[in-house]
Amino acid sequence: MAEESYLQKLKDAIQIGSIPVKTRMAVTWFRSIVERAKIGLAREVVPMTLKIDAAKQGTLTGRLIPGKLYFFMYNPKHKSTLPYYDLFPLVLPIQKFSDGFLGINFHYLYPKDRAILMDELKIFVNDRTLSDMARIRVSYNMLRGFTRFKRAKPCIKRYLTTYMKSQFIPVTPDEWGPALFLPVEQFRKRNKMAVWQESKETYTAIRQ
């Protein structure tokens, strides 16, 4: 049997483009990672206070491994000049620096585009069984040009350690799918639909 794509998983779970904030699947999944971090979760909602509490209190790891997925709280250095930014990124780190890292923040894409990009990146997964050791072994140089992986272009962001407001909440490989579609993005200065549309315009302008 062929492996189910992330796009098909999205189609199976919810109607594309219509992900309600209180989607029970998303809430249940988020609660599970929080509970593993021994953080209390009182309500079946995903308000900003929960995300802050989960990130601040859930001292899961300070270690970042390229190729794995993480949630964390972030307050950008240049937020006053940025057109918009995400306070609660879902990032795939692709390159580490002494003062931070470069990563793909999936929140900058429509849910459908997140699924398509993740399906494209699956060729770089080192363990097809998606064990806890699985990583997406991709680098910026492998993406550069963005003709094949064009959806990654608007998602690549530089994150500085000094401006991290929490430790990292790791996402295990078997949870990559649910994590992609959690409605927990927290954009500032622009609403998510405007951000997603601008990202789409950016990657559709790339010539094949």
C-alpha positions in Angstrom: 0.0 0.0 0.0 1.4 3.4 -1.0 2.3 5.8 1.9 -0.4 8.4 2.5 0.7 11.9 1.6 0.4 14.8 4.1 -1.9 16.5 1.6 -4.2 13.4 1.6 -4.1 13.4 5.4 -5.3 17.0 5.4 -8.1 16.1 2.9 -9.1 13.2 5.0 -9.2 15.2 8.2 -10.8 18.5 7.2 -11.9 20.5 4.2 -8.9 22.3 2.7 -8.9 26.0 3.5 -11.4 25.6 6.4 -9.6 24.8 9.7 -11.7 26.0 12.6 -9.7 27.3 15.6 -11.3 24.8 17.9 -10.7 21.8 15.7 -10.9 18.9 18.1 -8.2 16.9 16.4 -5.8 19.8 16.8 -6.7 20.6 20.4 -6.4 16.9 21.4 -2.9 16.7 19.8 -1.7 19.9 21.4 -3.0 18.7 24.7 -1.0 15.5 24.4 2.3 17.2 23.9 1.7 19.5 26.7 0.7 16.7 29.0 3.9 14.9 28.2 5.7 18.0 29.4 3.7 17.7 32.6 1.9 21.0 32.0 -1.7 21.3 33.1 -4.2 22.1 30.4 -7.6 23.0 31.8 -9.7 23.8 28.7 -10.3 22.4 25.2 -9.3 25.6 23.5 -6.0 26.9 22.2 -5.9 30.5 23.4 -2.7 32.6 23.4 -2.4 32.1 27.2 -2.1 28.4 26.6 0.5 28.7 24.0 2.6 31.1 26.2 2.2 28.7 29.2 3.1 25.7 27.2 6.2 27.3 25.7 7.4 29.0 28.9 6.6 26.3 31.4 7.3 23.3 29.1 11.0 23.2 29.5 11.3 20.3 27.1 14.7 21.0 25.5 17.2 23.7 24.9 18.9 21.6 22.3 18.0 22.1 18.7 18.7 19.4 16.1 18.5 20.4 12.4 16.0 18.3 10.5 13.5 18.0 13.4 10.4 20.1 14.0 9.9 22.5 16.9 7.4 25.0 18.4 8.8 27.9 20.4 7.9 31.4 21.4 9.8 34.1 19.5 10.0 37.9 19.7 11.9 39.2 16.7 14.7 41.7 17.1 13.5 43.9 14.2 9.7 43.6 14.8 9.2 47.3 14.5 10.4 47.2 10.9 9.1 43.8 9.9 5.8 43.9 7.8 4.6 40.9 10.0 5.9 38.1 12.1 4.9 34.9 13.9 5.1 34.8 17.7 4.7 31.0 17.9 6.6 29.4 15.0 6.6 25.8 13.8 10.0 25.5 12.4 12.2 23.0 10.6 15.8 24.1 11.3 18.0 23.7 8.3 21.2 25.5 9.3 22.7 26.5 12.7 24.8 29.5 13.5 26.7 30.7 16.6 23.9 33.1 17.4 20.8 31.2 16.2 19.6 29.2 13.1 17.9 29.3 9.8 14.6 27.5 9.4 11.4 26.8 7.5 8.4 28.2 9.4 5.4 26.3 8.0 3.0 28.8 9.5 3.6 31.2 6.6 1.8 28.9 4.2 -1.9 28.0 3.7 -2.5 24.6 5.3 -2.7 22.9 1.8 0.6 24.4 0.9 2.2 23.2 4.1 1.1 19.7 3.2 2.5 19.9 -0.3 5.8 21.3 0.9 6.2 18.6 3.5 5.4 15.9 0.9 8.1 17.4 -1.3 10.6 17.4 1.6 10.0 13.7 2.4 12.7 12.8 -0.1 15.2 14.1 2.5 13.8 12.0 5.4 16.5 9.6 6.6 14.1 7.1 8.1 11.0 6.2 6.2 9.4 4.4 9.3 9.4 7.8 11.0 11.0 6.6 14.2 12.0 9.1 16.8 15.4 9.3 15.1 13.9 10.5 11.8 15.2 13.8 10.4 14.6 15.8 7.3 18.2 16.2 6.1 17.9 19.3 4.0 20.1 22.4 3.8 19.6 25.8 2.4 22.0 25.0 -0.4 19.7 22.1 -1.4 16.7 24.5 -1.6 18.5 27.5 -3.1 16.9 28.5 -6.4 13.5 27.3 -5.1 12.4 26.0 -8.5 11.5 22.5 -7.1 10.8 23.6 -3.5 9.3 27.0 -4.3 6.9 27.0 -1.3 9.8 27.0 1.0 11.0 30.5 -0.1 8.5 32.7 1.9 9.0 30.4 4.9 12.7 30.6 5.4 13.5 32.8 8.4 16.5 33.6 10.6 16.0 33.1 14.3 18.3 34.6 16.9 18.9 32.8 20.2 18.8 36.1 22.2 15.2 36.6 21.1 13.9 33.2 21.9 11.2 33.5 24.6 11.0 29.8 25.5 12.8 26.5 25.2 11.8 24.3 22.2 8.8 22.1 22.2 9.9 19.2 19.9 7.5 17.4 17.5 8.0 13.7 17.1 8.0 12.4 13.5 4.7 10.6 13.9 3.1 13.9 14.9 4.5 16.0 12.0 1.1 15.7 10.2 -1.1 17.0 13.0 1.5 19.7 13.9 1.4 21.1 10.4 -2.4 21.9 10.6 -2.7 23.1 14.2 -4.3 26.6 14.2 -1.7 28.0 16.6 0.0 30.6 14.4 0.2 34.0 16.0 0.9 36.7 13.4 1.4 40.3 14.3 0.7 43.4 12.1 -1.1 41.3 9.5 -3.8 38.6 9.7 -3.0 35.1 8.7 -5.0 35.1 5.5 -3.0 38.1 4.2 0.2 36.5 5.2 -0.7 33.2 3.4 -1.8 35.0 0.3 1.4 37.0 0.1 3.4 33.8 0.5 1.5 32.2 -2.3 2.1 35.2 -4.6 5.8 35.0 -3.7 6.2 31.3 -4.7 3.9 31.4 -7.7 6.2 34.1 -9.2 9.1 31.7 -9.2 9.7 30.2 -12.7 10.0 26.5 -13.0 
